[in-house]
């Protein structure tokens, strides 16, 4: 890192603070270490409730957020709540989902936010570069908006099909999916067949299409938290 970036991490005796919201403890620890080794002060939180509690006693300059945070508000919803009272907050989404719509959550990502996908983050320095860019009010669209560079097979599914695939990945039966989606069992069976065909998981008799589709969903979106009460 060059000296030109130092001012983004510390201003005089003030070290810039970064809220880190990640529900997996191991991953959260890694992110915190990378950020602190780069000269920032990390404020770790496991979910939206912990994040909101943390900002009561601190005024972070930026936030690194996962999207799927288990039961409760998503990282996108948390970002909206945080920026409503802290419009200066720079945002970096660091998540498993290739794009937010895969998870069935609200899909609006602010244009000023960076969006990085965990599995494609080969160099931890990329996270620091993205963080420094958004702190400097730079444009993240060149290289730091992976949600706009989608190549995953799930993008071929319609929103309804993606939501049905999410429910499959949660382990729901076709009967339960029909209840969740307020439709008929026959309609769900037809949609599930189309999903398997689109994803190309229905031609190998040695593998359960349901298991193969779930693995594909997990690879590109992470395993979903059960939200059967939504």
N, C-alpha and C positions, 0 to 999 in steps of 0.2 A: 504494500500500500504506500502511496506517495504522501508527502507531507501536506499536499493540497487538500487531503480529505480529513486531516486531523481536526479541523474546526467543526466538522459535522459530528464528531464524537465528544468533544469537550470544548466548552467556551469559558475561558478563564479557569476558575476553580469548579465549574459546573460540568459534570459528566452527563451526557445525554442519556435519557432513560427510555428503555424499550419494553413495553408490555409483551410478554410471550404467553399466548393462550393455546395450550395443546393438552388434550386429555390423556395421552399416553406418556407415563412418567419417564420412560427411557428416552423417547424422542424429545420430550420437553427438556430433559437434562442436556442432551446433545446441543439443542438450539441455544440454550442458555450459555453453555460453554463457548460455542462459536462466537456468540455476540459479545460476551465479556472479554474473550481473548482479543477481540477487535477494538476494545476500549470503551464499549458502552456499559451501562449498568442495566442489568436485566431484572424485570419484575415478573416472575413466573406465576401462572395461574392454570388450573386444570379445567375450568369451565367459565361460563359467563358470570355466574354468581361470584366466584373468586376474583374474576377480573374487575367487576364493578366495585368490589370491596377494596381491591388494591388501589384503584384510582381515587378513592376517597382520601387517601393519605399521600398521593403522589400526582404529579402532572406529567405523564409520559409524553415524549416527543413523537414516538412512533409505536406501532403495534404489529407484531408478527402473529397471525391468526390462522389456525386450522379452521376448516369449514365444519366438519362433523365433530361435534363436541359431546356426543352422547345425548341422553335425554335432556331436553331443555332447548334454549335458544341456540341457533347455529352461529358459526363465526361471522356470517354475513349479517345476521340480525344483531349480533353483538357490535359489529363495526358501525352499524347505523345508530345504535344507542350511544356509543362512545362519541362519535363525531357530532351528534346532536348537541352535546355540551362541550366538546373539544374539537371545533372545526379545524384546528391546526394539526390534528393528529395525522401523521403519515402512516399509510397502511401497506403491509405486505401480507398477502395470503400465501401461506406455505401449506399445501394440502395434498392429499392423495388423489383427489378428484381431478380428472383431466379438464373438466369444466363444471361449473356449479350446478347446471341443470341436471347433471347425471344423478345427483343425490335427491332430487325431488324437492329441493329447497328453493326459496326465492333466488333468482339468478342474477340480480343486478350487482355488478362489481363496479365501483367508482372508476372513472377513466383515469384518475390520478393514482390509483393503487397498482402495485405490482402483484403478479399472480404467478407463483412458482409451483411446480409439481414435484413432490418429494422424490419419487423414483427416478426422475430425470435430472436430479440435482447432483451431478457428478463431483462438483467442486464446492465446498462450503463457502468459498470466497464469493460465489455467485449471490448467495444470500446477503452478504455484506454489501456487495455492489448495488443490489436492488434496494437495500435499506438506505444506503447513502444517496441513491438517486432520488427516491421519493422524499427524503428529508430535505433535499435541495430543490424540491418542486420541479424535478425533471420529468420528462415524458417517458413512462415505462413501456410504451408500445413497441419499442425496438429492442426485442430480446427478453423482456421481463413480463410479457403477457402471454403465458403459455396457453391460457384458455382460448386464445384467438388462433392457435396453431394446432388445432385438434387433428389427430390422425387415428384416434382410437375407434374401434368398430362400433361403439355405442352411439356415435353421432349419427349413425344411419337409422336409428330408431326414432319414432315419433315420441312426443312428450308422454302420451298415454302408455306407449310400449315401454319407455324407460321407467315409468312409475310402476308398471306391472313387474318389470324385471327386478326393481328394488324390492318389491314384496316377495318375489321368489327368493331373492338373496336373503331376506329376513327369515326364510324357512316356512312361509305360509303355503297352505294347500290351495288348489284352484278354488275349492269351495269357499275358503276364507277370503281369498282375493276377490271373489265375486261379491261377498258381503262388504268388504272394504270399499270396493269401487261401485257398489250399488248397481250391479248388472247381473246378467244371467250366467250360470255356470257354462253354458254352451258358448257364450260370447268370450268368456275368459279362456276356455280351451282353444278356441280359434285364434285368439290373440297370442297365446303362449306358443302355439305352433308356428305362427308367423315370426315371432321373436326368435325362436330357435333356428328357423330357416335363414333369417337375415344374418344372424350371428354365425351361421355355418356349423352349428353344433348338433345337428339332428341326423347326420349321415353315418356316424360311427357307432355301430351297435355295441361296441365294447365299453362305451362310456355313457353314463346317464346324461341326457341333454340338460336336465335340471341342474346337475352338479357342475357340468361344464359351463353353463351360462352363469351360474353363481360365481365360479372361479374367475370368469372374464369380468364380471361386475366388480368383484373384489380387487382385481388387478388394476382397474382404471378408476375406481371410486372409493375403494376401501369397503370393508364389511359394514353394512348399515346398522344403526341402532334401531331396535324395535320401536315403532311409533304407531302401534295398532290402535291407539286411542285417538289419533289425529282426526 
